[in-house]
């Protein structure tokens, strides 16, 4: 689902003097820029989906402290135990 984002292009119109910043113009992104952004995001989604499916195919280990099945924390690259809160580094086997 798309959010409320609007892609715009910003361009410097002129300088306001030394140390005073710039005057900017904001305009809708042209079709060419949106096409490049679309392709980059499509490629990124494919990479993330591939990594997620690779991680999902690895069986979750049991916690060595309490024995509960651990869950992956993809943001931190760790295994997290919902039972006791212990975390272990995720080791990817290739």
BALOBA-1460 file (C-alpha; in Angstrom, 3 decimals):
// residues 94
<rec num="1" residu="x" x="0.000" y="0.000" z="0.000"/>
<rec num="2" residu="x" x="1.363" y="3.380" z="-0.943"/>
<rec num="3" residu="x" x="1.817" y="6.025" z="1.710"/>
<rec num="4" residu="x" x="1.347" y="9.745" z="1.523"/>
<rec num="5" residu="x" x="4.766" y="10.395" z="-0.029"/>
<rec num="6" residu="x" x="5.199" y="12.870" z="-2.858"/>
<rec num="7" residu="x" x="8.407" y="12.766" z="-4.888"/>
<rec num="8" residu="x" x="9.572" y="16.269" z="-5.758"/>
<rec num="9" residu="x" x="12.662" y="17.749" z="-7.327"/>
<rec num="10" residu="x" x="14.383" y="20.697" z="-5.653"/>
<rec num="11" residu="x" x="16.620" y="23.097" z="-7.515"/>
<rec num="12" residu="x" x="18.665" y="26.069" z="-6.361"/>
<rec num="13" residu="x" x="17.413" y="29.269" z="-7.966"/>
<rec num="14" residu="x" x="19.977" y="31.649" z="-6.528"/>
<rec num="15" residu="x" x="22.247" y="32.271" z="-3.601"/>
<rec num="16" residu="x" x="21.063" y="34.676" z="-0.907"/>
<rec num="17" residu="x" x="24.540" y="35.909" z="-0.097"/>
<rec num="18" residu="x" x="27.528" y="34.539" z="1.719"/>
<rec num="19" residu="x" x="26.385" y="32.400" z="4.628"/>
<rec num="20" residu="x" x="22.674" y="33.192" z="4.086"/>
<rec num="21" residu="x" x="21.636" y="30.064" z="2.177"/>
<rec num="22" residu="x" x="19.804" y="29.636" z="-1.103"/>
<rec num="23" residu="x" x="16.438" y="30.227" z="-2.695"/>
<rec num="24" residu="x" x="14.953" y="26.911" z="-3.830"/>
<rec num="25" residu="x" x="12.256" y="25.889" z="-6.285"/>
<rec num="26" residu="x" x="10.217" y="22.735" z="-5.750"/>
<rec num="27" residu="x" x="8.491" y="20.994" z="-8.637"/>
<rec num="28" residu="x" x="6.963" y="17.572" z="-9.304"/>
<rec num="29" residu="x" x="9.494" y="14.917" z="-10.291"/>
<rec num="30" residu="x" x="9.659" y="14.301" z="-14.049"/>
<rec num="31" residu="x" x="8.641" y="10.945" z="-15.493"/>
<rec num="32" residu="x" x="12.289" y="9.999" z="-16.162"/>
<rec num="33" residu="x" x="13.232" y="10.456" z="-12.499"/>
<rec num="34" residu="x" x="10.179" y="8.516" z="-11.335"/>
<rec num="35" residu="x" x="11.038" y="5.686" z="-13.745"/>
<rec num="36" residu="x" x="14.591" y="5.424" z="-12.366"/>
<rec num="37" residu="x" x="13.285" y="5.506" z="-8.794"/>
<rec num="38" residu="x" x="10.687" y="2.834" z="-9.609"/>
<rec num="39" residu="x" x="13.354" y="0.527" z="-11.047"/>
<rec num="40" residu="x" x="15.675" y="1.046" z="-8.061"/>
<rec num="41" residu="x" x="12.897" y="0.302" z="-5.568"/>
<rec num="42" residu="x" x="11.774" y="-2.755" z="-7.557"/>
<rec num="43" residu="x" x="15.344" y="-4.102" z="-7.495"/>
<rec num="44" residu="x" x="15.633" y="-3.410" z="-3.747"/>
<rec num="45" residu="x" x="12.335" y="-5.205" z="-3.068"/>
<rec num="46" residu="x" x="13.547" y="-8.260" z="-5.002"/>
<rec num="47" residu="x" x="16.787" y="-8.343" z="-2.983"/>
<rec num="48" residu="x" x="14.981" y="-7.987" z="0.357"/>
<rec num="49" residu="x" x="12.453" y="-10.658" z="-0.596"/>
<rec num="50" residu="x" x="15.253" y="-13.059" z="-1.564"/>
<rec num="51" residu="x" x="17.088" y="-12.463" z="1.723"/>
<rec num="52" residu="x" x="13.904" y="-12.884" z="3.731"/>
<rec num="53" residu="x" x="13.053" y="-16.184" z="2.055"/>
<rec num="54" residu="x" x="16.627" y="-17.405" z="2.650"/>
<rec num="55" residu="x" x="16.355" y="-16.570" z="6.357"/>
<rec num="56" residu="x" x="12.875" y="-18.069" z="6.605"/>
<rec num="57" residu="x" x="14.175" y="-21.378" z="5.224"/>
<rec num="58" residu="x" x="16.679" y="-21.720" z="8.099"/>
<rec num="59" residu="x" x="15.091" y="-23.614" z="10.995"/>
<rec num="60" residu="x" x="14.849" y="-21.514" z="14.143"/>
<rec num="61" residu="x" x="17.185" y="-22.697" z="16.896"/>
<rec num="62" residu="x" x="16.121" y="-23.371" z="20.459"/>
<rec num="63" residu="x" x="17.306" y="-20.970" z="23.149"/>
<rec num="64" residu="x" x="20.244" y="-22.418" z="25.064"/>
<rec num="65" residu="x" x="19.009" y="-20.725" z="28.255"/>
<rec num="66" residu="x" x="15.321" y="-21.723" z="28.438"/>
<rec num="67" residu="x" x="14.710" y="-23.974" z="25.391"/>
<rec num="68" residu="x" x="12.080" y="-21.735" z="23.719"/>
<rec num="69" residu="x" x="12.166" y="-21.583" z="19.899"/>
<rec num="70" residu="x" x="13.854" y="-18.324" z="18.936"/>
<rec num="71" residu="x" x="12.649" y="-15.730" z="16.399"/>
<rec num="72" residu="x" x="14.867" y="-13.842" z="13.930"/>
<rec num="73" residu="x" x="15.452" y="-10.124" z="14.483"/>
<rec num="74" residu="x" x="16.358" y="-9.112" z="10.930"/>
<rec num="75" residu="x" x="17.096" y="-5.488" z="11.809"/>
<rec num="76" residu="x" x="19.816" y="-6.471" z="14.277"/>
<rec num="77" residu="x" x="20.877" y="-9.723" z="12.582"/>
<rec num="78" residu="x" x="20.180" y="-11.665" z="15.779"/>
<rec num="79" residu="x" x="18.036" y="-14.478" z="17.116"/>
<rec num="80" residu="x" x="15.716" y="-13.328" z="19.908"/>
<rec num="81" residu="x" x="14.144" y="-15.575" z="22.547"/>
<rec num="82" residu="x" x="10.573" y="-14.496" z="23.355"/>
<rec num="83" residu="x" x="10.679" y="-16.633" z="26.499"/>
<rec num="84" residu="x" x="13.636" y="-15.178" z="28.400"/>
<rec num="85" residu="x" x="14.694" y="-12.224" z="26.198"/>
<rec num="86" residu="x" x="18.141" y="-13.613" z="25.402"/>
<rec num="87" residu="x" x="19.655" y="-12.673" z="22.042"/>
<rec num="88" residu="x" x="22.272" y="-14.481" z="20.006"/>
<rec num="89" residu="x" x="24.078" y="-13.298" z="16.863"/>
<rec num="90" residu="x" x="22.664" y="-14.822" z="13.677"/>
<rec num="91" residu="x" x="25.214" y="-16.822" z="11.757"/>
<rec num="92" residu="x" x="24.339" y="-17.290" z="8.106"/>
<rec num="93" residu="x" x="25.559" y="-20.548" z="6.577"/>
<rec num="94" residu="x" x="26.137" y="-20.404" z="2.837"/>
